[in-house]
Amino acid sequence: MPLLSTLKYHLRSITSVILLGACAIYGVVISCVFNVIGQKRLSQWSTARCFNLIMGGILGISFKVINEHYLNESAPCIFISNHQSTLDILMLGRTFPKGCTVTSKKSLKYVPFLGWFMSLSGTLFLDRANRDKSVNTLNKGLQRLVKEKGSLWIFPEGTRSRTTELKMLPFKKGAFWLAKEGKIPVVPVIVSNTSTINNAKLKIFNRGEITVKILAPESLENIETKEQMNEFVARIENEMNDELKNNVGYSTPIDSTGVPQEYLDWLAKKQACDSTTDVETESVDVIDANVSANDEAVTSDNESTAVSADVEVHNITVSSSRKK
């Protein structure tokens, strides 16, 4: 069984790379077209949907999006979400709103097809070795998105976590200061842990469903000091971790073979809680049914009493009439 699982992992990984390349080629072509007709801001959205439909469809990966309306109602804004694996490309493919762009490390700019597409579509490339240059790139991108009422998608963890646990890496504050400078909100996005679907260490690459939950926009207009920013970032980070741990949880795999033990423990605990909730619900239903039955019985007794009283009054009336 481990051999078959490993073989499946490698086959699906190779397939995903081929599909990634094909979608990137589409991205290059469509970006050229949109640039010519003056609709460059639609390049990444169109290519993102291609990633979701083609890659997601063939690999058997679907998405459940909660509070999807925030994706299109919040611009201009900065979306912040947890960063886990290559499956984040599919997540962006499903959720990416029109007029949105992403940041990426500068080295990806030179990758054939993918880098070309990213360059043509307006991706903000950051040079991690040159902080001043990165800040300048972000400031220019910020001015553009505010002017065009677009949005920017940033992963505040700074790198992929690749974790099997329900927790995120500590957040960096750059995205939040950027939002403060642009006077725009941040929109937290929580993605379920995807280690149950794709995990290089465990050699698993399953079909399944990934949950994405978008929270309400958070304004930074009252942030004035570094201490206030630290408190704000800590609060957002804690809220996102709480949502991940208590609500969003793990992605649901079609095949549970070889999945992380943390997922199996979480699933067992969740099923136990669900069973307890079902029992409590059934008990409440029984109590409600008994109360309803008692109410009906009381109502029936009252009606019988009323009928008897009416009969007695009628008899008395009749008797009185006869005496007269």
C-alpha positions, 0 to 999 in steps of 0.5 A: 500500500505505501508503494502504491501511495508513493506512486500515486503521489509522484504521478499526480505531482508530475501531472500538476506540473504539466497542468501548471505549465499549460495554464501558465502558457494560457496566462502569457497569451491572455495577458498579451491580449488584455494588455493590447485591449487595455484590460491588464487588470483582468489578466491574473483573474482570468488565468486564476480561473483557468488554474482552478477549472483545469488543474482543480478539475483534473486533479479532483480538488474542489473548494467550499468558500464561506462569506464569498461576498467579501471578495468583491465588496471590499476593494480597494483592500489587502487580502491576507491569508495563510500560506501552505503549499502549491495548492495555494495556486488553486485556492487563488484560482477559485477566490481571486477577484477581478483587479487583484494582484499578488506579490512574489519573490523576484526569482520566479520572474525568470521561470519560463512561462510562469514568470513571463505570465506574472510579469505581463500581468502586473505581479509585484516582484520583491527582492528579499535581499534589497529591502528598500527596493521591495518597499519601493515596489510595494508603494508603487503597487499600492498607488496603482491599486488604490487608483484602480480600486483593485486589491492585493493578495499577501501571505503575511507568514512570508513563506510556506508553512507546510505544517500538519497542525492547525496553526500558522507561522508568526505574521510579518507586519509589512502588509498591515503597514502597507494597508495603513499607508494606503488607508485601505482595510485588510481582509483576513482569509483562512484556508483549511489545512491542506496537508491531508490532500498534498504533503511531500513529506508523507508522499500523499496527493489526494482528491478532496475539498478545501475550505476557505473562509473570508472574514469581514474587512478590518480598518486600520484608520485608528492605528497611530503608533507601533505599539497599536500596530503590534496589538492589531496584528496580534489580534488578527493573527489570533482570530485567524488561528482561532478560526482555523482551529475551531471552525475551518479545520482540515481539508477533507480528503477523498482517500484518508490513506497515509494522512497526518495523524493530527488529522485523524485525531482532530476528525475523531474529536470532531465526530465525538462532538457531533455525536454529543450535539446530535444526542442533545438535539434529540433530547431537546426534540423529545422534550419539545414533543412532550411539552406539545403533547401536554399542551394539547392535552390541557387544551383538550381538557379545557375544551371539554370543560367548556362544552360541559359548561355550555351544555349545563347552561343550555339545560338550565335555560331550557328548564327555566323556559318550561317552568314558565 
